[in-house]
Amino acid sequence: MKRILIGTMAVMMTVPCFAAGENVLTSKPYVDDAVSTRQDKIPAANPSNTNLGETVMTYTANGDGEIGERELFTGGTYDATNDADKLITASALKSAFTLPETQTTKLVCANPGTCDLWTITEQTAYGRIDLMSIMGNVRGTGYTSNDDSGEESIDTYNMSNSIISGDPMAFAVDYGDKGMIKGHGRCSSQVGDNNDYTWTNPTISSTLPDSEGLYCYCTLDSYTPLNGSMTALSAPLVFSYEFGSLRGLSGCADRCAGFCAARLQFDSASDLAFRAAMFNSVQ
């Protein structure tokens, strides 16, 4: 009887016991299959092993957890062949662009604590360019424009086309000592409204559904003060003109940019209304 009990106890001691949540013995194939579903450890840098140096990690379009990387543009001479897809750093951006400046004034308390006397002092404001304040109702000295092939269109007045040569549907307007603006015309099938040429509440769009149609839209790209540096502008598309069946699609493609430029250059009541709509659209 004693021998039977001892044998039973020995068997019980050699059988492993597992409680809920503890590790369980598994086979190697099971472990390999489970590990294959996990993502590899992300390296500290250079995940694609491209020897690019410091990069920014990105997601890829595969949707399976694979990661990619983007190089950084930190300054120097821009090379479209090598730099077009890079992310620009803040320091490089600051050195490449000049923030727009507007001269204005502010009130400063002349007797702190009471402040019933104030001094008007000048200050420089940085940010959105107020083109209406700069140009006002001044008539431009000339303008030039291109058709949809990048060739100079018939809508050019007293200005060289060399500054926009080859740029499809580009235009430029010179305001003499007030500076120069550049922009583009766009044709679309999207119907637009210019409020009977008053532009009190015109059609304004951030994008257009296509690039062919009877409806001409205009947008501003940059402003350059006289003898100053160019500042890029952020502006939507403002509806300008509908080319009817007489001129058709080719009329819009050939002359849309010219219509944008001419209305911005001249100073009739209708032209100035369009100018205000365009300049006030700058963000």
Summary of the structure (lengths in Angstrom):
residues: 283
radius of gyration: 33.1
end to end distance: 97.4
largest distance: 121.9
contacts: 729
relative contact order: 0.11
helix: 26%
strand: 25%
